[in-house]
Every structure is written in C-alpha cells, then in structure tokens.
Amino acid sequence: MDHEHQEPVLQVQGIAVGYGDQGIQHDVSFDVKRGSIFAIMGPSGCGKSTLMKALIGLLRPSAGALRFGPEDYWALDQGRRDDFGRRFGVLFQGGALWSSMTAEQNVALPLQMFTHLSGAAIDSLVQLKLSLVGLDSGRRSMPADLSGGMRQRVGLARALALDPQILFLDEPSAGLDPIAAKRFDDLIVQLRDGFGVTVVMVSHELPSLFGICDDGVFLDAATHTAIGHGAPSVLRDSSDNPTVHAFMRRELPAGNEKPA
C-alpha cells in the first residue's frame, strides 16, 4: 500500500514526555499516514510506552502538540478528548484483560460503557469482533485458561469493539512464540487491508518491525529524542546513525553496552 501521498491521520509536533522532573523524551515529531502500520522503535527504557501513553490520552505531554486533523488533542477540554478517545483502539502489553470476566465479557465492556445498544446487539457485535480476530473457540473461557496468543486476540477484539480509526498496540507480540507472533502480525495486516484502520505499534521485535511496518520513528535512550524516521527495513539498510544501525542489526556500538 502506498502511503506517500496519504494525508496524516496523526501529527506529533515537538512532543516532550516524562514523569515529574524526569524527562523521558523531548522534541519528538512525526506524522502517521492514514492506513499505515507505524512503528515506535528503540531499546528498552527509551520511552516508547511513555510516548504511547501521551498519544492515547493517558499522560499529558510537557511540551508540543498532538494533532488529529486540525485539532490539538491536549488543547481540547476533557469531554472533547473523551470523544476523540472513542476513535482509538488500544491493546496494552499482554492483552490487559479483566481476569474475572470471560473473553466475551471483556470484549463487550467498551460497548456497554460507550454505546446505548441493546444486550442482543452487543452480543452480536462481540461475536463479530471475536470472529474478525480468528477466535472461534474459548469465547466463554476466563483469561487464565487461554494461551498468550489467544489472550492477545481477545484484547485485539476488545480494541476493535468501537470501530476505531487508529489502533494502538503496545508490544503486541511480546511473550508470544515465533509462530503465534507471526500469526498475530498477519492478523494486523489483514485488519489494516480489510478495514483501512491505521496502526501505531510499540515494538522492539525485529521480525514484526521488518515484516509488517511501513513507517516509523526511532527513539534514542541516550539523547532522549528521535534519531531515525522511516520504515524499519529502510533504517536497517540505510541509516548512517550507529545507534539505529546497531539496534536494527542487533549489534552494539563500541562504548554503548546497554542491552536492547
């Protein structure tokens, strides 16, 4: 899919994020094109998930703007931000399912909270979303009784419940075996191609980055800013930044012994 001429669905302009006086990343800018699978990359501890929290409305940036179309998300009032939030689907690391609810009940939750649909209509939508992610068994199971890959699919079905424009995924294949991870990656591509959903994913799993991501930003742990922009495979093959090159090829430059 060619995204070169696609309008950006999300523009990050000079964002700075952190906790209290601790700055994690600063002056981060990038555009996410509609229909792309966009990667937020970098080694552990560089601030990928912290940046994701700012993108989905859980952490107010200390500087910069986050634009969806003409509107700056963090300049809106809380009610307007809540309206925007319903356009986002979020899959947290590990699925983050409610352990006391069945798979079906987990997927039904956003529909019960944010729509006025009848119980029967919600049940029908839940079955549809679970079918979309290829989960035809285990629907009445508790999360503890499901495999890691199945839990991720339930979490994805829940993230898709409100038909989001943008799907945010935090380390979606972490902890999955290579076969389950590849199946999950394939599912993401199918959802993008079939429904036109834009995907933003935090990951440091090279097979996923090279296999499905067509754009991205690389966050540096040392300088606390973005030092690479582009498709992961392009950064791997042509970046002249030694940190980016080393990460993408899983080598460490001399004097930088921090594990990825």
C-alpha positions in Angstrom: 0.0 0.0 0.0 1.4 3.4 -1.0 1.2 5.9 1.8 3.5 8.6 0.3 0.5 10.8 -0.7 -1.8 9.9 2.1 -2.8 12.6 4.5 -1.5 12.2 8.0 -4.2 11.0 10.5 -1.9 11.9 13.4 0.8 14.6 13.6 3.2 14.7 16.6 4.8 18.0 16.8 7.7 18.6 19.2 6.3 16.4 22.0 8.1 16.1 25.3 7.1 13.4 27.8 8.2 12.4 31.3 7.2 12.0 34.9 7.6 14.9 37.2 11.0 16.4 36.7 12.3 13.3 34.9 12.3 13.9 31.1 12.0 10.7 29.1 11.8 12.0 25.5 11.8 15.6 24.1 11.3 17.3 20.8 9.8 14.3 19.1 8.0 14.9 15.8 6.5 12.6 13.2 3.4 12.1 11.0 1.4 8.9 10.9 -0.2 8.4 7.4 -3.7 7.1 7.1 -3.7 3.3 6.5 -0.1 2.8 7.5 1.4 0.4 10.1 3.7 2.8 12.0 6.4 1.6 14.5 7.6 3.3 17.6 11.1 1.7 17.9 14.0 1.8 20.2 15.7 -0.1 23.0 14.1 -1.0 26.3 13.9 2.1 28.6 14.0 4.7 25.8 10.4 5.8 26.5 8.4 4.0 23.8 5.5 3.1 26.1 5.6 6.5 27.8 5.2 8.2 24.4 2.3 5.9 23.6 0.6 7.0 26.8 0.7 10.6 25.6 -0.7 9.5 22.2 -3.7 7.7 23.7 -4.6 10.3 26.3 -3.2 8.8 29.5 -0.2 11.2 30.0 -0.2 14.9 29.3 2.9 16.0 27.4 5.1 18.7 29.0 5.5 20.4 25.5 4.4 20.1 21.9 1.2 19.3 20.1 -0.6 16.1 19.2 -2.9 16.8 16.2 -5.7 14.7 14.9 -6.7 16.6 11.8 -6.8 20.3 12.6 -7.3 19.8 16.4 -4.7 19.6 19.1 -5.8 16.8 21.3 -4.2 18.1 24.5 -5.7 21.6 24.0 -9.2 20.2 24.0 -11.4 20.0 27.1 -11.9 16.7 28.8 -15.3 16.0 27.2 -13.9 16.6 23.7 -10.8 14.4 24.5 -13.2 11.6 25.6 -15.0 11.9 22.2 -11.7 11.5 20.5 -10.7 8.6 22.7 -13.5 6.6 21.3 -11.8 6.7 17.9 -8.8 4.9 19.4 -8.5 1.2 20.0 -5.8 0.2 22.4 -4.2 -3.1 23.0 -1.9 -3.0 26.1 1.0 -5.3 26.6 -0.1 -8.8 27.5 -3.7 -8.1 26.5 -4.5 -6.5 29.9 -7.8 -8.4 30.1 -10.1 -8.3 33.2 -9.2 -11.7 34.8 -12.7 -12.0 36.4 -14.5 -11.7 33.1 -14.8 -14.2 30.2 -13.4 -13.4 26.8 -16.8 -12.4 25.6 -17.4 -10.2 28.6 -14.1 -8.4 28.1 -15.0 -7.6 24.5 -18.5 -6.4 25.5 -17.2 -4.0 28.1 -16.5 -0.9 25.8 -19.8 -1.5 24.0 -21.7 -1.5 27.3 -19.8 1.6 28.5 -19.8 3.8 25.4 -22.9 2.8 23.4 -26.7 2.6 24.0 -27.0 -0.7 22.1 -29.3 -3.5 23.4 -27.9 -6.6 25.0 -28.7 -8.6 21.9 -27.0 -6.1 19.6 -23.9 -6.1 21.9 -23.8 -9.9 21.9 -23.9 -9.9 18.1 -21.1 -7.4 17.8 -19.0 -9.3 20.3 -19.3 -12.5 18.2 -18.4 -10.5 15.1 -15.3 -8.9 16.7 -14.1 -12.3 18.0 -14.6 -13.8 14.6 -12.6 -11.0 13.0 -9.6 -11.9 15.1 -10.0 -15.6 14.4 -11.1 -16.6 17.8 -13.8 -19.2 17.3 -13.2 -21.2 20.5 -12.6 -20.2 24.0 -15.1 -17.3 23.9 -16.5 -18.2 27.3 -13.2 -19.0 28.8 -11.5 -17.0 31.6 -8.2 -15.3 30.5 -6.2 -17.5 32.8 -7.4 -20.5 30.7 -6.3 -19.0 27.4 -2.9 -19.2 25.7 -0.9 -15.9 25.4 -1.8 -15.7 21.7 -5.5 -16.1 22.4 -5.4 -13.5 25.1 -3.8 -11.1 22.7 -6.6 -11.8 20.2 -9.3 -11.2 22.8 -7.5 -7.9 23.7 -7.4 -7.0 20.0 -11.2 -7.8 19.6 -11.9 -5.5 22.6 -9.7 -2.8 21.0 -11.7 -3.1 17.8 -15.1 -3.0 19.6 -15.9 0.6 18.8 -14.6 0.5 15.2 -11.6 2.7 15.9 -9.8 4.9 13.3 -6.4 4.2 14.9 -5.3 1.1 16.6 -2.6 1.5 19.2 -0.6 -1.7 20.1 1.9 -1.8 22.9 4.4 -4.7 22.3 1.7 -6.9 20.8 4.0 -9.9 20.2 6.0 -9.8 23.4 6.0 -13.1 25.1 4.5 -15.0 22.2 6.3 -17.8 20.5 7.5 -17.1 16.9 4.6 -18.9 15.3 2.0 -17.1 17.4 3.8 -13.8 16.8 3.8 -14.3 13.1 0.1 -15.2 13.1 -0.7 -12.1 15.1 1.3 -9.9 12.7 -0.6 -11.4 9.8 -3.8 -10.6 11.5 -2.8 -6.9 11.9 -2.1 -6.6 8.2 -5.4 -8.2 7.4 -7.3 -5.7 9.6 -5.4 -2.8 8.0 -6.0 -4.0 4.5 -9.6 -5.1 5.1 -10.9 -2.2 7.2 -8.5 0.6 6.5 -7.5 1.0 10.1 -4.3 2.9 10.9 -2.0 1.1 13.2 0.6 2.6 15.6 2.6 -0.1 17.4 5.4 0.0 20.0 7.8 -2.9 19.4 11.4 -3.9 19.5 10.7 -7.3 17.9 12.7 -7.3 14.7 10.5 -9.8 12.8 7.4 -7.7 13.4 9.1 -4.5 12.6 10.6 -5.7 9.3 7.6 -7.9 8.4 4.6 -5.5 8.7 5.7 -1.9 9.5 5.9 0.6 6.6 6.9 3.6 8.6 8.2 4.5 12.0 10.3 6.6 14.4 13.3 5.5 16.4 13.7 6.8 20.0 17.2 7.1 21.5 17.8 6.3 25.2 21.0 8.4 25.3 19.9 11.7 23.7 16.2 11.3 24.7 14.9 12.2 21.3 14.1 10.7 17.9 17.1 9.9 15.8 15.6 8.0 13.0 12.5 8.2 10.8 11.2 5.8 8.2 10.3 2.2 7.5 12.2 -0.2 9.8 13.7 -2.0 6.8 15.0 1.3 5.3 16.5 2.3 8.6 18.2 -1.1 8.8 19.6 -0.9 5.3 20.5 2.8 5.0 20.7 4.6 8.4 24.1 6.2 9.0 23.3 6.6 12.7 25.4 4.0 14.5 22.8 3.5 17.3 20.0 2.9 14.8 22.2 0.7 12.7 23.3 -1.3 15.7 19.8 -1.8 17.0 18.3 -2.8 13.7 21.2 -5.3 13.2 21.3 -6.2 16.9 24.9 -5.2 17.3 26.1 -2.8 20.0 28.4 0.1 19.0 31.6 0.4 21.0 31.2 2.1 24.3 27.4 1.5 24.4 26.9 -1.7 26.3 23.2 -1.0 27.2 21.2 -4.1 26.3 18.3 -3.7 23.8 
